[in-house]
Amino acid sequence: MTSKKRSVIFYSLAVLCIFLSAVFWASEKIDLAGWSLTFFFVSLSLTFRYNRALKGLSFTVIIFAAVTLAMFHPEYFLQWGNFKLSSLIIPLIQLLMFGMGASMSVNDFAAVIKSPKGVVIGVMSQFIIMPLLGFALASLTNFPAEIAAGIILIGCSPSGLASNVMAYLSKANLALSITITSITTLIAPFVTPLLMKLFAGALIEIEVMKMMWDIFKMIIIPIGAGLIFNKLLSGRSKWLDKAMPYVSMLSIALIITIITAAGRESLLKIGALLIVVALVHNCFGYLLGYWSGRLFKMPERDCRTIAIEVGMQNAGLASGIAKEMGKIATVGLAAAVFGPLMNITGSALASWWHNRLPKEYTDEIVHK
């Protein structure tokens, strides 16, 4: 069966499922409407996989399917027997960080020596622009204190792991992207708690030293283990490189789904406004990140890189911090909303830039 035929089949299923969702909703069969809407997103995701232009959004649509199921049937994602599924969040984040460490080497940090200006601007922009934006948005809204603190927490988190993929698709400076992500992640145990104390200390109690240790456990230890694994099995762990993207996607999907189920009641009350706030936070991160590079006369490729690094946050880490604080259903909500949104906007921005090559990129091709 050709890809085109498969696409038509899944598209037809998506249309049928969304129609059934409307019928069930009108008939007040809410449970069935929830299942139909979930299968609509699954079918749509499979449709996108066979469309070159939309393939990058396939995983994001699967996230929407998982979130939809969690909203209609939160009982599946709260507790199995005596085991609370929220206990999986920290191990999943550690698994993500291990995968990051296993894919890194000392050579990845060579960009710091080759292009220190871009690294410094990127790291400084990340930890100045996003915390200030988060604080401003939290102050302008009338959210409860813990949810407002969650908005600030997203801003105080390091760059997201997906930023490297978006930088590659955007024809940006991939080496610079990897370096900024690595450095912001590695210094997060020290910077994020201090920024949270500064900007969110009036909203909730912030135990700086405890938060530092919590982030250290989630980031430094697993990344260190991944680096050692990579060093010892250099050239012999290609299976891990192939498996980790799928493991990462599954981990992110589970984290977001568990948080959505835990915070369902709050999301039903303030979900729409929280989506708007997260979208503004994300998009202004791209905009201000880009112009911070332009302000310091950085090349176009570097400006694109900084924009993506600043706009895309590590929502998984923010979720883990919220879990360690015992506030996953409130402080963790902003992360659950921000995660899927940034993948949509990041993919759209990457698609826009992908077909608009920066001058220095075309020059490199000509010289080669």
Protein Blocks (a to p, Z undefined) as FASTA:
>chain_A
ZZklmmmmmmmmmmmmmmmmmmmmmnopaklmmmmmmmmmmmmmmmmmmpmklmmmmmmm
mmmmmmmmmmmmmmlmmbgcjacfklmmmmmmmmmmmmmmmmgcfklmmmmmmmmmlmmm
mmmmmmmmmmmmmmmmmmmpccdfklmmmmmmmmmpccdfklmmmmmmnopafklmmmmm
mmmmmmmmmmmmmmmmmmmmmmpccdfklmmmmmmmmmmmmmmmmmmmmmmmgoilmmmm
mmmmmmmmmmmmmmmmmmmmmmmmmmmmmmmmmmmmmmmmmmmmmmmmmmmmmmnopafk
lmmmmmmmmmpccfklmmmmmmmnopmmmmmmmmmmmmmmmmmmmmmmmmmmmmmccfkl
mmmmmmZZ
